[in-house]
C-alpha cells in the first residue's frame, strides 16, 4: 500500500472511530440515567473503546449491550463504589470550605486523598472489568496496584477524567463553544483516550495479575 492509500485508509478509519464514539457517547448517557447503572454502562463503554484503541473491529451497539449485560452485576457494585468515592470527597471538600485554620487544611487534604483514590479506581476498575474475568475483590485490588505501579500514566488519566468537569468552570462563552463536543464526545472521548493509555499497560500485565476473559461467542 503506497503512502496515498495509507493516508486515505487512516482518514476513513479516523472518521469511523469518531462515528463509533458518537454512538457510544449517547449509549452511555442513556443507560446511565438511573445513576445506579453508571457502573455497568462504564464497563460496556470501555469494552468498546479498548477495542477501538487496539484498532480492532467493533460493532458499537452490539458490543456495548453485550458487555452491559455480561458485566451488569459486578459493574453495578463498582459503580456504587465509584459514586461513594465522589460523594465522600465532595462532602469533605464542602465541609472544609466551612472551616478555618487547621481544620480547613485537614479536610481539604482528606478530600484530595479520597478524590485521588476515587479517580484511580474509576480509571482502572471499569476497564479491568471490561477486559478481564476476575473476582470483584481482585478487580478492585488490581485497580489500585496498577494505579500505583504506573504513576505517570495514572496522573495522565486523572487529568483526562477531570478535564470535562473542570472545563465547566471556564467562562460561559467557552462552555457554549465546547457544548457541542460534550454532546458528541463528552463521555466516550475521555474513555477512548484512557483506553489508548491502558492498551500498553494491559499488554504488559496480560495473563499475570489477572486472567484474560474468554473470547465472546459469535452471534448467530
Secondary structure by P-SEA (a helix, b strand, c coil): ccaaaaaaaaaaaaaaaaaaaaaaaaaaaaaaccccaaaaaaaaaaaaaaaaaaccccaaaaaaaaaaaaaaaaaaaaaaaaaaaaaaaaaaaaaaaacccaaaaaaaaaaaaaaaaaaaaaacaaaaaacccccaaaaaaaaaaaaaacaaaaaaaaaaaacccccccccaaaaaaacccccccccaaaaaaaaaaaaaaaaaaccccccccccccccc
